[in-house]
Amino acid sequence: MAAYSFQCINPAELGKPLGPYSQALVIPAANQLLQLSGQTPLRADGSVPESFDAQAELVWHRMSV
């Protein structure tokens, strides 16, 4: 079986993941594949914005970091 290598991505500004996973993975091959984990609308202080729009904006921001 071939050995696979991958790069875990956990930017400090996103905070520590809530479980035993990475915020994202880069899997090199002929082309790279980036897999994102389920992003949450948590601010750095652990609070969650009240409105759906603000939560969605925060999640999209977190994926762009």
Secondary structure, DSSP 8 states (H G I E B T S, - for coil): ------EEE--GGG---SSSS-SEEEE-SSS-EEEE-------TTS---SSHHHHHHHHHHHHH-
